[in-house]
Amino acid sequence: MTYEETLKYIHTISWEFCKPGLERISKLCKGLNNPEKELKFIHVAGTNGKGSFCSMLQSVLTGAGYKTGLYTSPYILSFNERMSIDGNDITNEELISVTERVKKIADKMEEKPTEFELVTAIALEYFKVNKCDYVVLECGLGGRLDSTNVVTNTILSVITGISLDHTSILGDTVEKIAYEKAGIIKENTPVLYCGEDKKALCEIEKVAKINHSPMYFPSHNEIKIKKMDLSSTIFDYSSYKSVEINLLGSYQPINASNVLTAIEILKNYGLSIPENAVYEGLKNAKWHARFERISTTPCLIFDGAHNPEGVLASVESIKKYFGDERSYIITGVMADKDYNFMAKAISQVAEKVFCLTPDNKRALSADEYASVYNSLGVEAYGYLTVEDAVVNAINEAKKSGKSIFCLGSLYMYAELLPIVKKLTNSTNF
């Protein structure tokens, strides 16, 4: 197969029409001689913050000398981002080779695996072939029935936080969603819960108790910010002093403190993680499309905030960096999200909103979304394309000096980057 044929094969099947469960991924892995049984995992679930957590932890473990795999979703610019080792994405040649092996098994299965199951199996085989010491494994959706939950050799289960999202699949209450996320907890394996929701905690504790799994919690009140601006953040946490991270967003010190807590648990498990690896790993960690500044003149920041909790975090960050100054907002949303809530939150920091219709059958129309903002007293306009919205926002920002924030689906990032590069002085590519 060529690279293009490989991607076409992977993207052939839609998950929407398949019954949830671990039967297909288990059969697929069995046909591959169970690559997951030859690996050790830090398994990460949660509504928001998973990607940043995984990226930072992978960077630290790599810095400590461990060959570290990272599995995340969705990808931002290239499919190959989904699986990497020591910060290097899988090559086209490796992806083709591993996919061909997985395809031979998948094609013989009576009930074909879903796309996510295929990708998960490809990643596990890739990590096994490359003899990774540890794999930081991000759940795709939920936890209990997520295909990543085929793994058994988990040394730490992490649940970053719980809020209402994907309610049609995971449940319409925090308790139901917490139960699904807690499904990644394995027997006699430590659990790190980083969230604040007490109802969610109650459900997670029940599952941890059944599995005789000790629970750990970060102490977010021990975070002391020493410096926070658009270049970096420096903070103290517990015994760690003057930790520097280049990931922007007022929530990133919290994510970093979660990683620092995980590191202490892993050290107790027996991992050797020198202090310099911790500091350098956190400083060097990169994670695109999460409150990332992609232009300086005008200032344009992209944040993949696509649910209420994510939008609240974005708004808090905007206030932290820009105070009472109102900004231009570029945004689009899915019709099945609580867009009225999100619009109300965004209106706190918006001077003007440039609404667009995301390229998705679930998308809310730009005009309809703009009408919500107008009803809240915020000037807003609907645009037919991402390019129209971005061009108008940048042209106006050049005249007014306003900053721009693009909030919404991560899938907008790849479409937005070349437009921004063409219209600004950005070198962040």
DOMI-416149 format. One line per 5 residues: number of its first residue (from 0); their letters; for each residue x, y, z of C-alpha. Coordinates in pm, 1 decimal, padded with zeros to 6 digits, always signed. Layout:
N
NUM	A	X/Y/Z | ...
This chain:
429
0	MTYEE	+00000.0/+00000.0/+00000.0 | +00099.7/+00360.5/-00050.3 | +00064.6/+00615.4/+00229.1 | -00253.4/+00752.2/+00070.0 | -00397.1/+00399.1/+00036.2
5	TLKYI	-00310.3/+00331.8/+00399.7 | -00501.5/+00636.5/+00522.3 | -00794.7/+00556.2/+00293.5 | -00813.3/+00206.7/+00439.2 | -00800.3/+00334.2/+00797.7
10	HTISW	-01072.3/+00592.7/+00736.0 | -01306.3/+00348.3/+00559.4 | -01525.1/+00252.7/+00855.5 | -01735.6/+00486.2/+01068.8 | -01770.8/+00406.5/+01438.8
15	EFCKP	-02121.9/+00549.5/+01457.0 | -02295.7/+00232.4/+01339.0 | -02101.5/-00016.5/+01551.3 | -02198.2/-00157.3/+01888.2 | -01963.7/-00032.9/+02163.7
20	GLERI	-01745.6/-00296.5/+02326.2 | -01400.5/-00451.0/+02352.3 | -01474.0/-00769.7/+02156.6 | -01345.0/-00645.4/+01820.3 | -01026.6/-00482.0/+01951.1
25	SKLCK	-00956.3/-00791.5/+02164.3 | -00983.3/-01020.8/+01860.0 | -00769.8/-00784.0/+01655.9 | -00498.4/-00776.5/+01921.9 | -00513.5/-01153.9/+01964.8
30	GLNNP	-00448.2/-01193.6/+01591.7 | -00139.4/-00974.6/+01638.6 | -00019.5/-01193.3/+01930.5 | -00138.5/-00937.1/+02183.7 | +00114.3/-00653.3/+02150.6
35	EKELK	-00047.3/-00477.8/+02446.6 | +00072.3/-00753.6/+02681.2 | +00434.3/-00668.5/+02607.1 | +00398.9/-00304.1/+02704.6 | +00342.7/-00096.7/+03018.6
40	FIHVA	+00095.9/+00191.0/+03017.7 | -00000.2/+00513.1/+03187.1 | -00367.4/+00520.5/+03084.6 | -00533.2/+00864.3/+03074.7 | -00905.2/+00944.9/+03059.9
45	GTNGK	-01102.8/+01262.2/+03128.5 | -01315.7/+01529.0/+02964.8 | -01051.2/+01801.0/+02921.1 | -00676.9/+01829.6/+02978.4 | -00582.6/+01479.5/+02861.4
50	GSFCS	-00369.0/+01590.6/+02568.8 | -00163.3/+01845.7/+02758.4 | -00113.0/+01601.8/+03045.8 | -00000.5/+01324.5/+02810.2 | +00234.6/+01551.5/+02616.7
55	MLQSV	+00406.0/+01679.6/+02930.3 | +00438.3/+01336.0/+03088.2 | +00580.1/+01185.4/+02769.0 | +00836.4/+01466.6/+02751.1 | +00947.3/+01403.7/+03110.6
60	LTGAG	+00973.2/+01024.6/+03070.7 | +01171.7/+01064.2/+02749.2 | +01402.5/+01308.1/+02925.5 | +01449.2/+01050.7/+03200.2 | +01588.1/+00808.0/+02942.8
65	YKTGL	+01285.6/+00589.1/+02883.4 | +01173.8/+00500.1/+02532.4 | +00824.7/+00646.6/+02558.4 | +00530.7/+00598.0/+02326.5 | +00246.2/+00848.8/+02307.1
70	YTSPY	-00100.4/+00776.4/+02167.6 | -00345.2/+01066.2/+02132.0 | -00647.2/+01181.7/+01934.0 | -00752.2/+01362.2/+01729.6 | -00459.1/+01467.2/+01513.3
75	ILSFN	-00413.4/+01835.1/+01428.4 | -00214.3/+01856.3/+01103.7 | -00105.8/+01502.8/+01013.4 | -00250.8/+01160.5/+01092.9 | +00097.9/+01047.4/+01198.0
80	ERMSI	+00068.5/+01266.4/+01509.0 | -00164.2/+01005.2/+01656.5 | +00130.7/+00786.8/+01759.8 | +00485.4/+00893.1/+01841.5 | +00794.4/+00770.2/+02023.1
85	DGNDI	+01016.4/+01010.4/+02216.7 | +00843.8/+01303.3/+02048.1 | +00890.6/+01173.2/+01692.6 | +00575.6/+01088.0/+01495.8 | +00548.6/+00754.1/+01321.2
90	TNEEL	+00699.5/+00773.8/+00971.9 | +00492.0/+00709.8/+00659.5 | +00691.0/+00393.0/+00593.4 | +00635.8/+00257.9/+00943.9 | +00265.0/+00339.8/+00927.7
95	ISVTE	+00229.7/+00153.9/+00598.4 | +00420.3/-00149.0/+00727.2 | +00230.3/-00183.1/+01054.4 | -00108.0/-00115.2/+00892.0 | -00047.2/-00393.1/+00638.2
100	RVKKI	+00006.2/-00639.2/+00924.4 | -00306.9/-00520.8/+01105.9 | -00510.9/-00526.9/+00783.5 | -00440.8/-00897.7/+00729.6 | -00605.6/-00971.7/+01064.2
105	ADKME	-00886.2/-00716.3/+01038.2 | -00996.0/-00829.7/+00692.7 | -01055.0/-01182.8/+00822.4 | -01280.2/-01070.7/+01106.9 | -01651.0/-01137.4/+01066.5
110	EKPTE	-01740.4/-00815.3/+01246.0 | -01501.0/-00553.6/+01110.7 | -01321.5/-00326.0/+01358.0 | -01402.1/+00044.7/+01371.7 | -01158.3/+00312.2/+01262.2
115	FELVT	-01052.7/+00389.6/+01618.1 | -01003.0/+00020.5/+01692.7 | -00784.9/-00012.5/+01382.0 | -00576.2/+00288.7/+01480.7 | -00541.9/+00164.3/+01838.7
120	AIALE	-00421.8/-00176.1/+01718.4 | -00175.9/-00010.8/+01477.0 | -00037.3/+00202.1/+01759.7 | -00000.3/-00091.2/+01999.4 | +00180.4/-00297.5/+01736.4
125	YFKVN	+00403.3/+00001.3/+01652.1 | +00498.1/+00051.8/+02017.5 | +00565.2/-00320.4/+02063.0 | +00785.6/-00350.5/+01753.8 | +00988.6/-00053.1/+01875.0
130	KCDYV	+01017.7/-00200.5/+02226.3 | +00888.6/+00102.8/+02415.2 | +00957.8/+00104.5/+02787.3 | +00633.6/+00287.5/+02863.1 | +00336.1/+00414.3/+02666.7
135	VLECG	+00129.8/+00719.1/+02764.6 | -00210.9/+00613.5/+02633.4 | -00494.1/+00864.1/+02591.5 | -00851.1/+00734.7/+02582.2 | -01052.2/+00824.1/+02276.8
140	LGGRL	-01402.2/+00845.4/+02423.3 | -01512.5/+00743.6/+02769.9 | -01297.3/+00466.5/+02912.2 | -01479.3/+00147.9/+03006.9 | -01565.5/+00050.0/+02647.9
145	DSTNV	-01297.8/+00258.2/+02476.1 | -01072.5/+00045.0/+02257.4 | -00766.1/+00160.0/+02453.5 | -00910.0/-00029.4/+02750.6 | -00790.1/-00354.0/+02593.5
150	VTNTI	-00463.6/-00292.1/+02778.8 | -00398.4/-00472.4/+03105.1 | -00043.4/-00379.8/+03208.3 | -00135.7/-00038.2/+03346.3 | +00100.5/+00107.3/+03605.5
155	LSVIT	-00106.7/+00423.5/+03661.5 | -00464.2/+00518.2/+03573.0 | -00525.6/+00893.0/+03538.1 | -00861.9/+01070.2/+03521.0 | -00796.3/+01437.5/+03454.5
160	GISLD	-01146.2/+01565.3/+03530.1 | -01513.6/+01506.4/+03454.4 | -01775.5/+01731.2/+03298.4 | -02075.4/+01690.5/+03070.6 | -01966.2/+01606.5/+02717.0
165	HTSIL	-02064.7/+01340.0/+02461.5 | -02375.7/+01288.2/+02674.9 | -02558.6/+01089.9/+02405.6 | -02286.6/+00824.4/+02427.7 | -02147.4/+00842.8/+02781.3
170	GDTVE	-02456.2/+00944.5/+02977.2 | -02642.1/+01261.8/+03068.2 | -02510.2/+01306.3/+03421.8 | -02164.7/+01359.8/+03568.8 | -02207.1/+01037.0/+03765.7
175	KIAYE	-02273.0/+00829.5/+03453.4 | -01978.9/+00983.6/+03269.9 | -01751.5/+00931.8/+03572.3 | -01850.9/+00563.7/+03580.0 | -01747.8/+00527.1/+03214.7
180	KAGII	-01415.4/+00704.3/+03267.7 | -01345.0/+00498.2/+03581.1 | -01365.2/+00187.5/+03365.2 | -00991.4/+00222.4/+03294.0 | -00905.1/+00148.8/+03659.3
185	KENTP	-00720.6/-00182.2/+03695.5 | -00685.5/-00404.5/+04000.5 | -00420.6/-00301.1/+04255.4 | -00310.4/-00014.0/+04031.9 | -00279.9/+00345.7/+04157.7
190	VLYCG	-00538.0/+00599.0/+04039.4 | -00474.8/+00972.3/+04003.5 | -00791.6/+01184.6/+03996.7 | -00727.6/+01546.8/+03906.2 | -01083.8/+01680.1/+03894.2
195	EDKKA	-01288.3/+01887.9/+04136.2 | -01636.2/+01739.1/+04095.1 | -01739.7/+01561.0/+04415.5 | -02015.0/+01355.7/+04248.3 | -01766.6/+01229.0/+03993.4
200	LCEIE	-01517.8/+01150.9/+04269.4 | -01776.3/+00940.9/+04452.5 | -01826.5/+00719.1/+04145.0 | -01454.3/+00687.4/+04080.9 | -01386.4/+00595.8/+04443.6
205	KVAKI	-01643.9/+00316.7/+04423.2 | -01468.0/+00159.9/+04125.9 | -01123.4/+00209.0/+04283.1 | -01239.2/+00040.7/+04603.4 | -01376.3/-00260.8/+04415.1
210	NHSPM	-01040.1/-00294.2/+04240.2 | -00836.1/-00238.4/+04557.6 | -00667.3/+00051.3/+04380.9 | -00520.9/+00334.0/+04592.9 | -00628.7/+00684.7/+04496.8
215	YFPSH	-00409.6/+00994.3/+04476.8 | -00493.2/+01361.2/+04429.8 | -00292.7/+01668.5/+04329.2 | -00294.6/+01965.4/+04565.9 | -00388.1/+02247.8/+04331.5
220	NEIKI	-00394.1/+02493.9/+04620.0 | -00015.8/+02449.7/+04646.4 | +00037.5/+02607.8/+04303.7 | +00205.4/+02946.8/+04340.4 | +00235.6/+03145.3/+04017.8
225	KKMDL	+00556.3/+03349.7/+04001.5 | +00523.7/+03469.0/+03640.8 | +00258.8/+03428.2/+03372.7 | +00268.6/+03599.6/+03035.2 | +00249.9/+03506.9/+02668.1
230	SSTIF	+00612.3/+03387.7/+02665.3 | +00591.9/+03127.9/+02944.7 | +00470.0/+03050.4/+03294.9 | +00685.4/+02993.2/+03603.2 | +00537.2/+02848.0/+03920.6
235	DYSSY	+00610.3/+02656.4/+04240.1 | +00432.9/+02333.6/+04326.8 | +00496.3/+02130.3/+04639.3 | +00873.6/+02066.8/+04653.8 | +00923.1/+02178.0/+04292.9
240	KSVEI	+01038.2/+02538.6/+04267.7 | +01037.2/+02771.9/+03965.8 | +00895.6/+02518.5/+03723.5 | +00877.9/+02669.4/+03373.7 | +00629.7/+02565.5/+03105.6
245	NLLGS	+00585.0/+02710.3/+02758.3 | +00229.7/+02584.2/+02715.6 | +00001.5/+02886.3/+02750.7 | -00331.9/+02905.8/+02931.6 | -00417.2/+02972.9/+03294.5
250	YQPIN	-00511.8/+02603.9/+03325.6 | -00169.7/+02470.7/+03219.5 | -00004.3/+02507.7/+03563.9 | -00288.4/+02286.5/+03689.5 | -00217.6/+02030.7/+03417.0
255	ASNVL	+00153.4/+02050.9/+03499.1 | +00085.6/+01999.5/+03870.7 | -00113.9/+01689.9/+03777.7 | +00190.0/+01563.1/+03587.7 | +00418.9/+01638.1/+03883.1
260	TAIEI	+00188.0/+01438.7/+04108.9 | +00189.3/+01151.0/+03857.9 | +00569.4/+01159.5/+03853.9 | +00584.9/+01114.3/+04230.5 | +00350.4/+00814.1/+04205.5
265	LKNYG	+00560.8/+00663.0/+03925.6 | +00878.9/+00712.9/+04128.6 | +00716.9/+00521.6/+04412.8 | +00636.4/+00249.6/+04158.5 | +01007.4/+00221.9/+04086.2
270	LSIPE	+01075.7/+00453.2/+03793.3 | +01394.0/+00655.9/+03807.3 | +01307.0/+01013.1/+03707.2 | +01584.9/+01263.4/+03782.4 | +01484.7/+01614.5/+03882.9
275	NAVYE	+01651.4/+01770.7/+03578.3 | +01441.1/+01546.3/+03350.6 | +01127.6/+01679.3/+03519.6 | +01220.5/+02045.6/+03474.3 | +01351.9/+02006.6/+03119.6
280	GLKNA	+01067.9/+01777.9/+03016.6 | +00798.3/+02020.9/+03128.0 | +00978.3/+02316.1/+02970.8 | +01021.3/+02137.2/+02637.0 | +00668.5/+01996.0/+02613.1
285	KWHAR	+00467.1/+02107.7/+02309.9 | +00096.5/+02072.3/+02242.1 | -00056.0/+02249.8/+01945.0 | -00397.6/+02414.7/+01928.5 | -00441.0/+02458.6/+02303.6
290	FERIS	-00423.4/+02830.5/+02375.8 | -00141.0/+02853.3/+02124.4 | -00026.1/+03191.7/+01994.5 | +00015.5/+03152.7/+01620.2 | +00058.3/+03520.4/+01533.4
295	TTPCL	+00199.7/+03820.6/+01716.2 | +00085.7/+04108.0/+01490.0 | -00201.8/+04095.9/+01532.8 | -00196.9/+03869.9/+01836.0 | -00395.7/+03560.0/+01740.2
300	IFDGA	-00439.8/+03268.7/+01978.3 | -00605.3/+02940.0/+01890.6 | -00768.2/+02726.8/+02159.8 | -00954.3/+02404.8/+02083.9 | -01229.7/+02483.5/+02332.0
305	HNPEG	-01531.7/+02292.6/+02203.1 | -01736.1/+02217.9/+02516.3 | -01860.0/+02428.2/+02811.8 | -01572.5/+02337.9/+03046.9 | -01316.5/+02411.2/+02776.2
310	VLASV	-01476.1/+02745.5/+02691.9 | -01481.7/+02850.7/+03058.0 | -01110.5/+02768.9/+03081.0 | -01043.5/+02976.6/+02768.6 | -01237.9/+03273.5/+02899.7
315	ESIKK	-01051.7/+03254.7/+03230.7 | -00720.2/+03249.7/+03042.0 | -00816.6/+03547.7/+02826.3 | -00902.2/+03746.4/+03139.6 | -00575.6/+03638.2/+03304.4
320	YFGDE	-00358.0/+03758.3/+03016.1 | -00561.7/+04055.0/+02891.9 | -00754.3/+04179.4/+03195.7 | -01062.4/+04385.2/+03106.6 | -00957.3/+04433.6/+02744.3
325	RSYII	-01217.7/+04291.3/+02508.5 | -01107.3/+04096.4/+02203.2 | -01227.0/+03964.2/+01869.9 | -01351.2/+03605.7/+01877.6 | -01360.4/+03363.4/+01584.7
330	TGVMA	-01578.4/+03065.9/+01669.6 | -01797.8/+02787.0/+01539.8 | -01983.0/+02518.5/+01727.6 | -02169.7/+02190.5/+01692.8 | -02547.0/+02207.7/+01726.3
335	DKDYN	-02547.0/+01931.3/+01990.4 | -02326.1/+02133.9/+02227.2 | -02461.8/+02374.4/+02488.7 | -02385.4/+02670.8/+02262.9 | -02608.4/+02911.5/+02456.7
340	FMAKA	-02396.4/+02854.4/+02767.3 | -02074.0/+02887.3/+02567.7 | -02190.0/+03207.9/+02398.4 | -02279.8/+03360.4/+02734.2 | -01931.1/+03280.7/+02867.9
345	ISQVA	-01750.1/+03407.7/+02557.4 | -01956.4/+03728.7/+02563.9 | -01771.5/+03828.8/+02881.5 | -01452.9/+03890.6/+02682.2 | -01581.9/+03959.7/+02329.6
350	EKVFC	-01575.1/+04295.2/+02153.0 | -01697.8/+04136.4/+01830.2 | -01764.3/+03774.5/+01726.2 | -01691.9/+03629.8/+01383.1 | -01902.9/+03314.2/+01361.0
355	LTPDN	-01842.7/+03036.5/+01110.9 | -02001.9/+02704.1/+01026.0 | -01760.9/+02414.9/+01100.2 | -01719.5/+02156.8/+00825.6 | -01927.1/+01892.1/+01001.9
360	KRALS	-02280.2/+01761.7/+00955.1 | -02346.4/+01833.8/+01325.3 | -02249.2/+02201.0/+01289.1 | -02468.1/+02491.5/+01397.6 | -02501.5/+02748.9/+01119.5
365	ADEYA	-02288.2/+03059.3/+01153.2 | -02588.3/+03291.9/+01123.9 | -02779.4/+03110.3/+01394.8 | -02480.1/+03120.0/+01627.9 | -02428.2/+03491.1/+01553.9
370	SVYNS	-02790.8/+03559.4/+01647.6 | -02725.6/+03414.5/+01993.6 | -02445.1/+03666.6/+02050.3 | -02649.9/+03953.8/+01915.5 | -02927.1/+03864.6/+02160.8
375	LGVEA	-02666.0/+03895.1/+02436.5 | -02572.4/+04244.6/+02321.3 | -02246.3/+04145.4/+02147.9 | -02191.3/+04243.9/+01784.8 | -02161.3/+03925.0/+01581.1
380	YGYLT	-02166.6/+03819.3/+01217.3 | -02195.4/+03486.5/+01038.2 | -01950.2/+03383.8/+00765.6 | -01977.2/+03103.1/+00513.8 | -01620.3/+02977.1/+00551.2
385	VEDAV	-01330.6/+02971.2/+00795.7 | -01132.8/+03186.1/+00553.7 | -01401.2/+03456.2/+00538.0 | -01419.9/+03475.5/+00916.7 | -01041.3/+03481.0/+00965.3
390	VNAIN	-00974.0/+03735.7/+00689.6 | -01236.3/+03976.4/+00824.4 | -01118.9/+03937.1/+01185.4 | -00750.6/+03990.4/+01098.8 | -00818.3/+04291.1/+00874.0
395	EAKKS	-01023.2/+04458.1/+01146.2 | -00766.5/+04369.9/+01414.9 | -00488.4/+04530.9/+01210.3 | -00684.4/+04856.2/+01221.4 | -00805.5/+04841.0/+01581.5
400	GKSIF	-00510.4/+04670.0/+01750.7 | -00742.7/+04414.7/+01907.0 | -00627.1/+04061.1/+01987.9 | -00802.4/+03766.1/+01825.3 | -00899.7/+03435.3/+01981.8
405	CLGSL	-01012.9/+03143.0/+01771.1 | -01217.4/+02906.7/+01986.9 | -01374.7/+02582.5/+01874.7 | -01311.5/+02249.1/+01710.5 | -00952.7/+02127.9/+01682.8
410	YMYAE	-01028.7/+02041.6/+01321.0 | -01036.3/+02413.5/+01235.8 | -00665.4/+02445.8/+01316.8 | -00527.5/+02296.8/+00994.6 | -00756.6/+02511.5/+00781.3
415	LLPIV	-00679.5/+02826.8/+00975.4 | -00296.6/+02805.6/+00980.4 | -00219.2/+02880.5/+00612.3 | -00467.7/+03168.6/+00612.7 | -00305.7/+03324.2/+00918.0
420	KKLTN	+00042.2/+03272.4/+00775.1 | -00056.3/+03449.5/+00454.1 | -00211.7/+03750.4/+00629.8 | +00025.1/+03803.0/+00925.1 | +00390.1/+03807.2/+01022.7
425	STNF	+00356.0/+03472.0/+01197.9 | +00664.4/+03254.2/+01223.5 | +00507.8/+02997.7/+01454.3 | +00487.8/+02721.4/+01195.2
